[in-house]
Amino acid sequence: DQQVKQNSPSLSVQEGRISILNCDYTNSMFDYFLWYKKYPAEGPTFLISISSIKDKNEDGRFTVFLNKSAKHLSLHIVPSQPGDSAVYFCAANPREAGTALIFGKGTTLSVSS
Amino acid sequence: NAGVMQNPRHLVRRRGQEARLRCSPMKGHSHVYWYRQLPEEGLKFMVYLQKENIIDESGMPKERFSAEFPKEGPSILRIQQVVRGDSAAYFCASSPRTGGSYNEQFFGPGTRLTVL
């Protein structure tokens, strides 16, 4: 049973518009969430994270929102750029540092110019 | 390049052969994780190691798979008697010593294993 779900396999957005990637989780014991970006034939690259004690974290064009009551988080990219086209993975960590990340299946974002 | 290094990047094996995947963590990182990504899937945790210790191997198949992280040298993921279902991308990640707050994991470029 998947504990971290990304229900949209793909998303297409025009350059300059907002991209919203969604992620749902089932385990209320998760205390840290992360977003990774992955290009073909490369490893995932860390983008942004959020602790469960917060509901928002912003870093430049990237903002992650956490709704604990709904067990839902989202990544907003504004404005979207063609270079943002990649696979985005949502990941969760159930305890403090040193334990495994649980990944969703990923959402492929395509940003057209 | 101070990033996580993995080699080989591509590995082709015939059924029944052994596969050895190597991972050198980032400088100063003492924690290594191995993940596997099957086609159309997310990354799945396999094993977590510190120097000379396996901390968590709950994601490792019980047979044919083993991992080590010796005092000197890279971490090794070893797959004996490979089968076609082992074909996947294997990613290594490292993180620095834990210090109370979360330490993100830095990933290598992966090894793509193909079993013929």
Interface residues (C-beta under 8 A of the other chain):
Chain A: V4 Q6 Y32 L34 Y36 A41 E42 G43 P44 T45 F46 S49 S51 F89 N93 E96 A97 G98 T99 A100 L101 I102 F103 G104 K105 G106
Chain B: V4 Q6 H31 Y33 Y35 E40 E41 G42 L43 K44 F45 Y48 I55 D56 S58 G59 F91 A93 S95 T98 G99 G100 S101 Y102 N103 E104 Q105 F106 F107 G108 P109 G110 R112
